Amino acid sequence: EGNRRHFHPDWNEWWYIYQGEWDWEIEGEIKRVKKGDLVFMRKNRVHKITAAGKKMAIRFAVSRSDVIHTYVDD
C-alpha cells in the first residue's frame, strides 16, 4: 500500500521506517528506503510513497491531524 502523489504546503514531514521497504518518489525520482531509515520531506515537495518487496512494510509519521494534503494528478 501507499498513497497518491501529493505535497504539503505548510508542513515538513518526518517518517521513521520501522519494518520492510518503501519506494519514495520525490519530485519524480524514486529512492528505496528500508528499516531503520529516517525520511525528511520539506514542505511543497511532491512525493508518493509505495510499499516495496514481499514483506510487511510499516512506517511511522511525525504529523498532525490538520496537515493539508494537496493531491497532484498522475
Secondary structure as GFF3:
##gff-version 3
##sequence-region A 1 74
A	DSSP	beta_strand	6	7	.	.	.	ID=ss1
A	DSSP	beta_strand	13	19	.	.	.	ID=ss2
A	DSSP	beta_strand	21	26	.	.	.	ID=ss3
A	DSSP	beta_strand	29	34	.	.	.	ID=ss4
A	DSSP	beta_strand	38	41	.	.	.	ID=ss5
A	DSSP	beta_strand	47	52	.	.	.	ID=ss6
A	DSSP	beta_strand	58	62	.	.	.	ID=ss7
A	DSSP	beta_strand	70	71	.	.	.	ID=ss8
###
